[in-house]
Structures are given as C-alpha cells and as structure tokens.
Amino acid sequence: MAITEEKTVEEKNLSFVEQLVEQDLAEGKNAGRIQTRFPPEPNGYLHIGHAKAICMDFGVAEKYNGVCNLRFDDTNPTKENNEYVENILNDISWLGFKWGNIYYASDYFEKLWDFAVWMIQNGHAYIDEQTAEQIAEQKGTPTIPGVASPYRDRPVEESLKLFNEMNTPEAVEGSMVLRAKLDMANPNMHFRDPIIYRIIHTPHHRTGTKWHAYPMYDFAHGQSDFFEGVTHSICTLEFVPHRPLYDKFIDYLKEMRGETENLHDFRPRQIEFNRLNLTYTMMSKRKLLALVEEKFVSGWDDPRMPTLSGMRRRGYSPESVRKFIDSIGYTKFDALNDMALLEAAVREDLNKRALRVSAVLNPVKLVITNYPEGQTEEMEAINNPENEADGTHTITFSRNLWIERDDFMEDAPKKFFRMTPGKEVRLKNAYIVKCTGCTKDAEGNIVEIQAEYDPLSKSGLEGANRKVKGTLHWVSADHCHKAQVRVYDRLFCVENPSADERDFRELLNPESLKTIENCYVEDYAADCKPGQYLQFQRIGYFMADLDSTAENPVFNKTVGLKDAWAKQNK
C-alpha cells in the first residue's frame, strides 16, 4: 500500500513535459532513448530565463537516464562571437550541469546546404529576388491569404543556379533569398513560403569566410535536432506556431533519407513550456545588449542584470536559482513571477552557507571609556550557526569601535532596544556595555558615543547570561579595513517593463545602484574573495566584487535579511 501511495505522489509532481516524455517511453518511441539539448544562440550572455530552460533540458535527461547535449545555434554571424560561447559554457557549469557533447549548427552547414538543394530539386523551394518589403507585403494576414511570389514557379535549374550564386563573395546582401514552397493560404503565417536562406558576408566566428549564404533559424534548428538524434526538443511557448514548420521540415528530411515508412518515430518531438518572466526585469537579449553597449550598466555581469553572470557576481548561489525555478514550475501559460520569490530562495539558501562577519556601513565611533588604552582581545566568532562544521574565526576587540549610526538614539522611544544613554546592550561576541553619553560637533551631529563595559559579561562567561534585549555588531576601529559597498535596487521602475509601450530606457530606475564609501569591515571579511558567500550580521548577504582588492575591498549586497521590497510596496 505504501509503495502505491508514493507512486501516486510522484506522478502528481510530474511536470506536463515529464508526463509527455513518460508517454513516449511507454509507447516505445525512439527505441527507449531520451536525448535533449540546450541550444543557445551565442549572441549574448545567458539570463535567468535561460536557466529555466537549462534546468528542464538537463533535468529531463538526468531523470530518465538520457543525455543532454549543448548546441550553439550559430546561424547569424552578424551577432555571434566566441566571447558569448565561453560565457555560456561557464554559466551552465556554474548551475551545476554537465553536457554530453558540444555541437554547433555550423557543424551542419554542408548537410543543410545539401538538404536545401534537394528541396529545390523536388519543387519544395525557390529563389525569390524580391525585396524584404515586397515579400512581407505579400504575406497577407492570419485571416487573408498571402499572394504568391512572381518567382514561385521559377524553373528548378534556374533556382539551383541562383542558389549557388548566393554563396559567392559577389552576391549582394538582400538581392535574393531561398524560400520554402509551402502554402501561401495557410492560417499559420510561418507556413507562407518562409525564407530559409539569406546572404550574409560577415565572417563567421567558426567558419570564417567559407560561407556567404546562411540558413535561417527555423530551417537549421529542427534539422540540427534531427541530425543529432534529439528525441525531445523542449522550448518556450513562443515556438508553438513554429512547431508545424519544424515538423514539416523533418518530414522532408525523412523523405530525402527514404524513411517515409517510419515517419512518426525516430524524430524529435517539440514540447513548449512557459518562459520565465520576473517583475522589474527585462529578458530581451537585444535590449540587454543595448544597456551594455550604451553603458547604462557596467557590463553583462553587472549585478543589476538578470544574467547568470550578473547574479553570480552579485552573490546568488546556483542552488538558490535552481530552487526558485523548481518552485515556480513549468506550465503552458505565461505568468509574471514576483522578484521577491527569487530573493526568498536566495535568502533561504545563503542562510545555510554564508559566513557570518561584521561590517559597519554607516559608522559612528564608540569609545569604551573604562577599557584599558592599547589593550586588545581576540573574540571567538561562529562562522555559521546553521553549520557547526564551518568552525569559528576571531575578531579583535579594543577600546575604540565602529558601530552603526542607526543603532544609537540620544532620545529613544520606549521600544528602541539598541544603544541609548543609560541602557545596556550586548556587543556581539564581546561584552555587555552601558551607554554613558555622546559628543556632538558644532552643527549638533553626533561624532562619538561613550559607553562602559562590564568585564564579567564577556561572551561565554556567567556574567553574559543576564537578559539584555539589544545586540549590536561592531568592528574595532584599529583592526578593520575601509571598504566600498554597492547596494542594488530594481533595474526598472515599473513592474512589467516588457509590457510597457515606452522606450525601455525611460523605465530604468535611477536609484538602482547606491555606492557607499567609508564602510568598515573586520579584517577577516576583507580577506574574503569573490565566490565566498557572506552575511554581514544584522544587515544582509554580501559577496566581494571582482573589483575588490586587499587594499580596497569592494562588496556587493546580494539581498537583505528581510524582504525590503514588500515593505516598500505596502
């Protein structure tokens, strides 16, 4: 009985994609093989939307003992380069996935060319010498049939000759294209004699100047899947109208190979799921590229960007990204996910792995007046209370400390449990102290706070056990490093910038980056490197930035300890 119940729960938790995969396995399709692929175009950095596809593509292969390959769909040399290729490899590895093989659509340029020639020879394609505008005008609308090109019935030999001319240095870009001869009256606009080859003279990042005619994405994508033996081509919902064309081209491929008796097996099955959309975020690679090129951000890895490299630099863990993606699931309906859900996943994960350190972002001097001048103590600080195995480190205590300015009020309300004259607070990992007063400058600004410590209240001693409501973090003024801290807010000011008709540049949040100078961090924190997850106690989660040096530490705020956005939006 227990086994049956467990199976039922498991079945309920299957995504609709997994259900379709299991259906194919049950029917014995593809000889029981499972092979997926992740097919990015190397024309930008991967963002969190791609991470959702990566988790599905690799996750399905892993779950059903299959393989997931990586394929770069590099059919447009004007936008692609090796920098993007290298970064994509890094991002996938960072997420914790391993690919089977690496392929490129450019690996199949010869095969695709031969297939295009076969299509011409068999009356399925023709050369069109009209302008792009003329072709677009003839397409019609979903309810009005298109108008046939005057070149639609061009003789086969003539199309073959011109097709070869397309692939020469002398061919003029835009002078002609190769179109599939399908159905100009089909309600699916993608079926109305789509362009399958165009002329591009930009050198390709892998093939150089060997080719001058390049396949369109719709012509290369499905065929590449077929050549590689992909069983399930999993993609996002915008490709739903492309699916009939995807299947049609594969039908032709199987016909060319003499496999029409087995038309419906040993071929990839396209399955579509909802893309990932986040509030106050934009996923368009074209617009993200514009932000980079126009220097609205510092680069693709700017911590405000939704790119995986930006999130990595900001201090997100790959585990938190994957957990978030798993929590929102896969459906057939697009939705706008709250950024707070992602940040909650980050917060929950970092709580388990972040090293606790002390940092003061808005410092004011605290002098322990009864502590001996020149004396210091090394106080034991627990690295992570969530994981005893992480051990401890020491932090130096002295007479002169830095504390947060917000942790002191001269005239405090009743429920203010931080530092105020006449009241006791606990200094984390150190002593209980009582505030005795403060010093102000001529303008009335507090420049120094004074307090006295109880020598018997050191952490670990019996005197430390008395009840004190407030606990403050601190750093020794003579044993710390001055640091820069970068605090990030939403990149866009509107909840759904992709749906806003205004130029996306107008929607940018001018307060998305706040740089705080003259912060102080304990020596132990100053030595931390990018990639180490940190919690600045009582403040939030941070990570050393790539710009950080031993002399000038720089930290990025990953996320606060609490959801600040929710408070702002109440």
C-alpha positions as CSV (number, residue, x, y, z in Angstrom):
1,M,0.0,0.0,0.0
2,A,2.8,2.4,0.9
3,I,4.5,1.9,-2.4
4,T,1.4,2.7,-4.3
5,E,0.9,5.9,-2.3
6,E,4.4,7.0,-3.0
7,K,4.0,6.4,-6.7
8,T,0.8,8.5,-6.8
9,V,2.6,11.4,-5.1
10,E,5.4,11.1,-7.6
11,E,3.0,11.1,-10.6
12,K,1.3,14.2,-9.2
13,N,4.6,16.0,-9.1
14,L,5.5,15.3,-12.7
15,S,5.5,18.4,-14.9
16,F,3.4,18.1,-18.1
17,V,6.7,17.8,-20.0
18,E,7.8,14.8,-18.0
19,Q,4.4,13.3,-18.5
20,L,4.8,13.5,-22.3
21,V,8.3,12.1,-22.1
22,E,7.0,9.1,-20.0
23,Q,4.2,8.6,-22.5
24,D,6.7,8.3,-25.3
25,L,8.8,5.9,-23.3
26,A,5.7,3.8,-22.6
27,E,4.9,3.7,-26.3
28,G,8.5,2.6,-27.1
29,K,9.3,5.6,-29.2
30,N,12.9,6.3,-30.2
31,A,13.9,2.8,-29.0
32,G,13.5,4.0,-25.5
33,R,16.2,6.6,-25.9
34,I,16.0,10.1,-24.2
35,Q,18.1,12.8,-25.7
36,T,17.6,16.5,-25.1
37,R,19.6,19.6,-26.0
38,F,20.1,23.1,-24.8
39,P,20.5,25.3,-27.9
40,P,21.5,28.9,-27.1
41,E,22.4,31.3,-29.8
42,P,25.8,32.8,-28.9
43,N,24.7,36.4,-29.3
44,G,24.6,37.4,-25.7
45,Y,25.0,36.2,-22.1
46,L,22.6,33.8,-20.6
47,H,19.9,35.1,-18.2
48,I,17.7,33.5,-15.6
49,G,15.1,32.8,-18.3
50,H,17.7,30.6,-20.0
51,A,18.3,28.9,-16.6
52,K,14.8,27.7,-16.6
53,A,15.3,26.0,-20.0
54,I,18.6,24.6,-18.8
55,C,17.0,23.1,-15.7
56,M,14.3,21.4,-17.9
57,D,16.6,20.2,-20.7
58,F,19.3,18.8,-18.4
59,G,16.8,17.7,-15.7
60,V,14.7,15.6,-18.1
61,A,17.8,13.9,-19.5
62,E,19.1,13.2,-16.0
63,K,15.8,11.9,-14.6
64,Y,15.3,9.4,-17.5
65,N,18.9,8.3,-17.8
66,G,19.4,10.1,-21.1
67,V,21.8,12.7,-22.3
68,C,21.6,16.4,-22.8
69,N,23.9,17.9,-25.4
70,L,24.8,21.6,-25.8
71,R,24.4,23.1,-29.2
72,F,25.2,26.6,-30.3
73,D,22.7,27.8,-32.9
74,D,25.2,30.0,-34.7
75,T,23.5,30.8,-38.0
76,N,23.8,34.6,-37.8
77,P,27.4,35.7,-37.9
78,T,26.5,39.4,-37.5
79,K,25.6,38.9,-33.9
80,E,27.7,36.0,-32.6
81,N,31.2,35.6,-31.2
82,N,33.4,33.4,-29.1
83,E,33.1,35.5,-26.0
84,Y,29.4,34.5,-25.8
85,V,30.3,30.9,-26.4
86,E,32.8,30.8,-23.5
87,N,30.5,32.6,-21.1
88,I,27.6,30.2,-21.9
89,L,29.9,27.3,-21.1
90,N,30.8,28.9,-17.7
91,D,27.2,29.6,-16.8
92,I,26.0,26.1,-17.4
93,S,28.8,24.7,-15.4
94,W,28.1,27.2,-12.6
95,L,24.5,26.0,-12.4
96,G,25.9,22.5,-11.8
97,F,25.0,20.8,-15.1
98,K,27.2,18.7,-17.4
99,W,26.6,18.3,-21.1
100,G,27.1,15.2,-23.2
101,N,28.6,16.6,-26.4
102,I,29.1,20.1,-27.7
103,Y,27.7,20.8,-31.2
104,Y,27.2,23.9,-33.4
105,A,24.6,24.5,-36.0
106,S,27.6,25.5,-38.2
107,D,28.7,21.8,-38.0
108,Y,25.8,21.1,-40.3
109,F,26.1,23.8,-42.9
110,E,27.1,21.3,-45.5
111,K,24.2,19.0,-44.7
112,L,21.8,21.9,-44.6
113,W,23.0,23.1,-47.9
114,D,22.5,19.7,-49.5
115,F,19.1,19.5,-47.9
116,A,18.2,22.9,-49.4
117,V,19.4,21.7,-52.8
118,W,17.2,18.6,-52.5
119,M,14.2,20.8,-51.6
120,I,14.8,22.9,-54.8
121,Q,15.2,19.8,-56.9
122,N,12.0,18.4,-55.6
123,G,9.9,21.5,-56.1
124,H,9.8,22.5,-52.4
125,A,11.9,25.7,-52.6
126,Y,12.7,28.5,-55.0
127,I,14.9,31.6,-55.2
128,D,13.0,34.9,-54.7
129,E,14.6,38.1,-55.9
130,Q,12.0,40.5,-54.4
131,T,12.9,42.9,-51.6
132,A,12.2,42.1,-48.0
133,E,9.4,44.7,-48.0
134,Q,7.7,43.2,-51.1
135,I,7.8,39.7,-49.5
136,A,6.4,41.0,-46.3
137,E,3.5,42.8,-48.1
138,Q,2.6,39.5,-49.9
139,K,2.4,37.5,-46.7
140,G,-1.2,38.6,-46.0
141,T,-2.8,38.3,-42.5
142,P,-3.9,35.3,-40.4
143,T,-7.4,35.7,-42.0
144,I,-6.4,36.9,-45.5
145,P,-4.3,34.5,-47.7
146,G,-1.0,35.6,-48.9
147,V,-0.1,36.5,-52.5
148,A,2.2,34.1,-54.4
149,S,5.6,35.5,-55.3
150,P,6.1,36.0,-59.1
151,Y,9.2,33.8,-58.7
152,R,7.3,30.9,-57.1
153,D,7.2,28.8,-60.2
154,R,10.7,29.6,-61.3
155,P,12.3,26.6,-63.1
156,V,14.3,24.3,-60.8
157,E,17.6,24.7,-62.8
158,E,17.3,28.5,-62.5
159,S,16.8,28.3,-58.8
160,L,19.7,25.9,-58.4
161,K,22.0,28.2,-60.4
162,L,21.0,31.3,-58.4
163,F,21.3,29.4,-55.1
164,N,24.9,28.6,-55.9
165,E,25.4,32.3,-56.8
166,M,24.1,33.3,-53.3
167,N,27.1,31.5,-51.8
168,T,29.7,33.7,-53.5
169,P,31.5,36.8,-52.5
170,E,29.9,38.7,-55.4
171,A,26.4,38.1,-54.2
172,V,24.7,41.2,-52.9
173,E,23.1,41.0,-49.5
174,G,19.3,41.3,-49.8
175,S,19.3,40.7,-53.6
176,M,17.8,37.3,-53.2
177,V,16.7,34.6,-50.7
178,L,15.7,31.0,-50.8
179,R,12.1,30.3,-49.8
180,A,10.4,27.1,-49.0
181,K,7.4,26.5,-51.3
182,L,4.6,25.5,-48.8
183,D,1.2,27.2,-48.6
184,M,0.5,30.9,-49.0
185,A,-3.1,30.4,-47.8
186,N,-2.2,28.6,-44.5
187,P,-3.7,30.3,-41.5
188,N,-0.3,29.8,-39.8
189,M,1.8,32.7,-41.1
190,H,5.1,30.7,-40.6
191,F,3.9,28.4,-43.4
192,R,3.6,31.0,-46.0
193,D,6.7,30.3,-48.0
194,P,9.2,31.1,-45.3
195,I,12.7,32.3,-46.1
196,I,15.2,29.5,-45.4
197,Y,18.5,31.0,-46.7
198,R,19.8,34.6,-46.9
199,I,23.1,36.2,-48.0
200,I,25.4,37.4,-45.2
201,H,29.1,38.4,-45.8
202,T,30.1,38.9,-42.2
203,P,32.8,36.4,-41.4
204,H,31.5,33.6,-39.1
205,H,33.2,33.0,-35.7
206,R,34.0,29.4,-36.6
207,T,33.8,29.0,-40.4
208,G,35.3,32.4,-41.4
209,T,34.5,33.4,-45.0
210,K,33.7,29.9,-46.2
211,W,30.0,30.6,-46.4
212,H,28.1,33.6,-47.8
213,A,24.6,32.1,-47.6
214,Y,23.3,31.1,-44.2
215,P,20.3,29.1,-43.2
216,M,17.5,30.8,-41.2
217,Y,16.9,29.6,-37.6
218,D,13.7,27.8,-38.5
219,F,15.5,25.9,-41.2
220,A,18.5,25.0,-39.2
221,H,17.1,24.3,-35.7
222,G,14.8,21.3,-36.3
223,Q,17.2,19.7,-38.8
224,S,20.1,20.0,-36.3
225,D,17.9,18.3,-33.7
226,F,17.3,15.5,-36.2
227,F,20.9,15.1,-37.2
228,E,21.9,14.8,-33.6
229,G,19.3,12.2,-32.7
230,V,17.4,14.5,-30.3
231,T,14.2,12.8,-29.0
232,H,12.6,15.8,-27.2
233,S,13.1,19.4,-28.4
234,I,11.9,21.4,-25.3
235,C,11.4,25.1,-25.9
236,T,9.3,28.1,-24.8
237,L,5.8,28.9,-25.7
238,E,6.6,31.5,-28.5
239,F,7.7,28.5,-30.6
240,V,4.2,26.9,-30.6
241,P,3.3,28.5,-34.0
242,H,6.7,27.3,-35.3
243,R,6.0,23.6,-34.5
244,P,4.1,22.7,-37.7
245,L,7.0,24.1,-39.7
246,Y,9.5,22.3,-37.5
247,D,7.7,19.0,-38.2
248,K,7.2,19.7,-41.9
249,F,10.9,20.2,-42.5
250,I,11.7,17.0,-40.6
251,D,9.1,15.2,-42.8
252,Y,11.0,16.4,-45.8
253,L,14.3,15.2,-44.3
254,K,12.9,11.8,-43.7
255,E,11.6,11.7,-47.2
256,M,15.1,12.7,-48.5
257,R,16.5,9.8,-46.5
258,G,13.9,7.3,-47.6
259,E,12.4,6.9,-44.2
260,T,8.8,7.7,-45.0
261,E,7.6,4.2,-43.9
262,N,8.6,5.2,-40.4
263,L,7.6,8.9,-40.5
264,H,6.5,9.3,-36.9
265,D,9.3,7.7,-35.0
266,F,13.0,8.4,-34.5
267,R,12.4,12.1,-34.8
268,P,12.4,14.9,-32.3
269,R,9.2,15.9,-30.6
270,Q,8.8,19.6,-29.9
271,I,7.3,20.4,-26.5
272,E,6.7,24.0,-25.3
273,F,6.6,25.4,-21.8
274,N,6.1,28.9,-20.3
275,R,9.1,31.2,-20.2
276,L,10.3,32.8,-17.0
277,N,9.2,36.4,-16.5
278,L,10.3,38.4,-13.4
279,T,8.9,41.7,-12.1
280,Y,11.0,44.8,-12.6
281,T,13.1,42.8,-15.1
282,M,13.5,42.5,-18.8
283,M,14.8,39.4,-20.6
284,S,15.2,40.6,-24.2
285,K,18.8,39.9,-25.2
286,R,18.6,42.8,-27.7
287,K,17.6,45.3,-25.0
288,L,20.1,43.9,-22.5
289,L,22.8,44.3,-25.2
290,A,21.7,47.9,-25.6
291,L,22.0,48.5,-21.9
292,V,25.6,47.2,-22.1
293,E,26.6,49.0,-25.2
294,E,25.1,52.3,-24.2
295,K,26.7,51.9,-20.7
296,F,23.6,52.1,-18.6
297,V,25.2,49.2,-16.8
298,S,28.8,48.2,-16.3
299,G,28.6,45.1,-18.5
300,W,26.8,41.8,-19.0
301,D,27.8,40.8,-15.5
302,D,26.6,44.0,-13.8
303,P,24.9,42.7,-10.6
304,R,21.7,44.5,-11.5
305,M,21.4,42.5,-14.7
306,P,19.2,39.3,-14.9
307,T,22.1,37.5,-16.5
308,L,23.5,34.5,-14.7
309,S,27.0,36.1,-14.6
310,G,25.4,39.2,-13.1
311,M,23.6,37.1,-10.4
312,R,26.8,35.2,-9.8
313,R,28.8,38.4,-9.3
314,R,26.1,39.8,-7.0
315,G,26.3,36.7,-4.8
316,Y,23.4,34.5,-5.8
317,S,24.2,30.8,-5.4
318,P,23.4,28.4,-8.2
319,E,21.5,26.2,-5.8
320,S,19.1,29.1,-5.0
321,V,18.5,29.8,-8.7
322,R,17.6,26.2,-9.3
323,K,15.4,26.0,-6.2
324,F,13.5,29.1,-7.3
325,I,13.0,27.6,-10.8
326,D,11.8,24.4,-9.3
327,S,9.3,26.2,-7.1
328,I,7.6,28.1,-9.9
329,G,7.3,25.0,-12.1
330,Y,6.5,24.5,-15.8
331,T,3.1,25.2,-17.3
332,K,1.6,26.1,-20.7
333,F,0.6,29.6,-19.5
334,D,2.9,32.7,-19.3
335,A,3.0,34.4,-15.9
336,L,4.8,37.3,-14.2
337,N,6.8,35.9,-11.3
338,D,7.5,38.2,-8.3
339,M,11.2,39.0,-7.8
340,A,10.5,38.5,-4.1
341,L,10.2,34.8,-4.7
342,L,13.6,34.6,-6.2
343,E,15.1,36.7,-3.4
344,A,13.4,34.5,-0.8
345,A,15.0,31.4,-2.4
346,V,18.4,33.2,-2.3
347,R,17.9,34.2,1.3
348,E,16.9,30.7,2.4
349,D,19.9,29.1,0.7
350,L,22.5,31.6,1.8
351,N,21.4,31.3,5.4
352,K,22.7,27.8,5.3
353,R,26.1,28.5,3.6
354,A,27.1,32.2,4.3
355,L,30.0,33.0,6.5
356,R,29.0,35.5,9.3
357,V,31.2,38.5,9.5
358,S,31.0,42.0,11.0
359,A,30.7,45.2,8.9
360,V,29.6,48.7,9.6
361,L,28.1,50.6,6.7
362,N,27.2,53.9,8.4
363,P,29.8,54.2,11.1
364,V,30.0,56.3,14.2
365,K,32.8,56.0,16.8
366,L,32.0,54.1,20.1
367,V,34.6,54.5,22.9
368,I,34.6,52.0,25.7
369,T,35.9,54.5,28.3
370,N,36.7,52.0,31.0
371,Y,38.6,49.6,28.7
372,P,42.3,49.9,29.0
373,E,44.0,52.1,26.4
374,G,46.1,50.0,24.0
375,Q,44.6,46.7,25.1
376,T,43.1,44.2,22.7
377,E,41.3,40.8,22.8
378,E,40.6,38.2,20.3
379,M,37.0,37.3,20.5
380,E,35.7,34.0,19.1
381,A,33.0,34.4,16.3
382,I,31.0,31.5,15.0
383,N,31.3,31.3,11.2
384,N,27.8,29.9,10.6
385,P,25.3,28.9,13.4
386,E,23.5,26.8,10.8
387,N,26.5,24.6,10.2
388,E,28.8,23.8,13.1
389,A,31.4,22.2,10.8
390,D,32.2,25.7,9.4
391,G,34.0,26.4,12.6
392,T,35.0,29.8,14.0
393,H,37.3,32.8,13.5
394,T,38.5,35.6,15.7
395,I,37.6,39.3,15.7
396,T,39.7,41.8,17.5
397,F,38.1,43.9,20.4
398,S,39.5,47.2,21.5
399,R,38.7,50.4,23.3
400,N,37.7,52.2,20.1
401,L,35.0,50.7,18.0
402,W,32.8,51.5,15.0
403,I,29.1,50.8,15.3
404,E,26.1,51.6,13.0
405,R,24.9,55.2,13.4
406,D,21.3,54.0,13.2
407,D,22.0,51.8,16.3
408,F,22.2,54.9,18.5
409,M,19.5,57.4,19.6
410,E,20.1,60.1,22.2
411,D,16.4,60.4,23.0
412,A,15.0,57.0,22.2
413,P,11.4,55.8,22.3
414,K,10.4,53.1,24.7
415,K,10.7,50.2,22.2
416,F,14.1,51.2,20.9
417,F,16.3,48.3,22.1
418,R,19.6,49.5,20.7
419,M,22.1,52.0,22.2
420,T,20.8,54.9,24.2
421,P,22.1,56.7,27.3
422,G,21.6,54.8,30.5
423,K,20.7,51.5,28.8
424,E,22.6,48.3,28.3
425,V,23.2,46.5,25.0
426,R,25.3,43.4,24.1
427,L,28.1,43.7,21.7
428,K,28.1,40.6,19.6
429,N,30.8,38.0,20.6
430,A,32.1,40.5,23.2
431,Y,30.7,42.3,26.3
432,I,27.6,44.0,27.6
433,V,28.1,47.7,27.7
434,K,26.1,50.7,29.1
435,C,25.9,53.9,27.1
436,T,27.1,56.9,29.2
437,G,26.7,59.7,26.7
438,C,27.8,61.2,23.4
439,T,29.8,64.0,21.8
440,K,28.4,66.4,19.1
441,D,30.1,68.8,16.7
442,A,29.1,72.4,16.3
443,E,26.2,71.5,14.0
444,G,24.8,69.1,16.5
445,N,25.9,65.9,14.7
446,I,26.9,63.0,16.9
447,V,30.6,62.3,16.3
448,E,31.3,59.9,19.2
449,I,29.4,57.7,21.7
450,Q,30.7,56.7,25.0
451,A,30.0,53.5,27.0
452,E,31.4,51.4,29.8
453,Y,31.8,47.7,29.6
454,D,31.2,45.0,32.2
455,P,34.4,42.9,32.4
456,L,32.4,39.9,33.7
457,S,30.0,39.9,30.8
458,K,32.3,38.5,28.1
459,S,30.6,36.0,25.9
460,G,31.0,32.6,27.4
461,L,31.2,33.8,31.0
462,E,28.4,33.6,33.5
463,G,28.0,37.4,33.5
464,A,27.0,37.3,29.9
465,N,23.8,35.4,30.8
466,R,21.8,38.3,32.1
467,K,18.9,39.4,29.9
468,V,19.7,42.3,27.6
469,K,17.3,43.0,24.8
470,G,19.6,44.6,22.2
471,T,22.6,43.0,20.4
472,L,24.8,45.2,18.2
473,H,27.5,44.3,15.7
474,W,30.8,46.3,15.7
475,V,34.4,46.4,14.4
476,S,37.5,47.6,16.1
477,A,38.5,51.0,14.7
478,D,42.2,50.0,14.7
479,H,41.7,46.5,13.4
480,C,39.4,46.8,10.3
481,H,39.5,47.7,6.7
482,K,37.8,50.6,5.0
483,A,35.6,49.2,2.2
484,Q,33.2,50.2,-0.5
485,V,29.7,48.7,-0.5
486,R,27.4,48.6,-3.5
487,V,23.7,48.3,-2.8
488,Y,21.3,47.4,-5.6
489,D,17.6,48.1,-6.2
490,R,15.3,47.2,-9.1
491,L,16.8,47.9,-12.5
492,F,13.5,49.1,-13.8
493,C,10.9,51.3,-12.1
494,V,7.8,49.6,-13.4
495,E,6.6,46.1,-12.5
496,N,6.4,44.8,-16.0
497,P,8.7,46.8,-18.3
498,S,8.3,44.3,-21.2
499,A,4.6,45.2,-21.4
500,D,5.2,49.0,-21.3
501,E,5.0,50.8,-24.6
502,R,7.5,53.4,-23.6
503,D,11.2,53.2,-24.7
504,F,12.7,50.8,-22.1
505,R,15.5,53.3,-21.4
506,E,12.8,55.6,-19.9
507,L,11.8,52.9,-17.5
508,L,15.3,52.5,-15.8
509,N,15.5,53.1,-12.1
510,P,18.0,56.0,-11.5
511,E,18.4,54.7,-7.9
512,S,19.3,51.1,-9.0
513,L,22.8,51.4,-7.7
514,K,23.9,53.2,-4.5
515,T,27.6,53.2,-3.7
516,I,28.5,53.6,0.0
517,E,32.1,54.7,0.7
518,N,33.9,54.7,4.0
519,C,32.3,51.5,5.3
520,Y,34.4,49.3,7.7
521,V,34.7,45.5,7.7
522,E,36.6,43.3,10.1
523,D,40.0,42.0,8.8
524,Y,38.6,38.5,8.3
525,A,36.0,39.8,5.9
526,A,38.5,41.9,4.0
527,D,40.4,38.8,3.1
528,C,37.3,37.1,1.5
529,K,37.3,36.6,-2.2
530,P,34.6,36.7,-4.9
531,G,32.7,33.4,-4.7
532,Q,32.6,33.3,-0.9
533,Y,29.1,33.8,0.5
534,L,29.0,36.3,3.3
535,Q,26.4,37.6,5.8
536,F,27.1,41.0,7.2
537,Q,25.5,40.4,10.6
538,R,22.1,42.2,11.1
539,I,22.4,43.7,7.6
540,G,22.2,41.2,4.8
541,Y,24.1,38.9,2.4
542,F,27.1,40.1,0.5
543,M,29.9,39.0,-1.7
544,A,33.3,40.5,-2.5
545,D,33.2,42.1,-6.0
546,L,35.5,41.3,-8.9
547,D,36.9,44.8,-8.4
548,S,37.8,44.1,-4.8
549,T,41.5,44.1,-3.8
550,A,43.3,43.6,-0.5
551,E,43.9,47.3,-0.2
552,N,40.5,48.4,-1.4
553,P,37.8,45.8,-0.6
554,V,34.5,46.1,-2.5
555,F,31.4,44.2,-1.6
556,N,28.1,43.7,-3.4
557,K,24.9,43.4,-1.5
558,T,23.2,40.2,-2.6
559,V,19.9,40.5,-0.7
560,G,18.8,41.8,2.7
561,L,17.9,39.7,5.6
562,K,14.3,40.6,5.1
563,D,12.2,41.4,2.1
564,A,12.6,45.2,1.8
565,W,10.6,45.4,-1.4
566,A,7.5,44.0,0.2
567,K,7.6,46.8,2.8
568,Q,8.1,49.5,0.1
569,N,5.1,48.2,-1.9
570,K,2.6,48.1,1.1
